[in-house]
Amino acid sequence: MNSDVNATGARSLLPTRKWWAALITALTAVVINWIQAGAFSKEILIALIGVVSQAAVSYLVPNESTPGGVPLKR
C-alpha cells in the first residue's frame, strides 16, 4: 500500500498529501472539460477512467523510497 513508516515502524494506510494533490488536480481538469463540453461524453468518460486508474496505481505502488508523506499520530 501507499503508506509511510514512522520511527516506530507503524504504517499509515492513508494516501499521502502528494497523492491527494494529484487526484484533485486531475479531477478538476475532468470537471472543467465536462463544463466546457456542456454534457457528459465518451471523451470525458475516457478521461475519468484515466484519472481513476492513475489514482489506483499510485496508491498501490509503495511510497517507501519517498521521504515525507502522511504524518502519523504519536
Stockholm file with secondary structure:
# STOCKHOLM 1.0

chainA/1-74         MNSDVNATGARSLLPTRKWWAALITALTAVVINWIQAGAFSKEILIALIGVVSQAAVSYLVPNESTPGGVPLKR
#=GR chainA/1-74 SS CCCCBCTTCCBCCSCCHHHHHHHHHHHHHHHHHHHHHSSCCHHHHHHHHHHHHHHHHHHHSCCTTSCCCSCCCC
#=GC SS_cons        CCCCBCTTCCBCCSCCHHHHHHHHHHHHHHHHHHHHHSSCCHHHHHHHHHHHHHHHHHHHSCCTTSCCCSCCCC
//
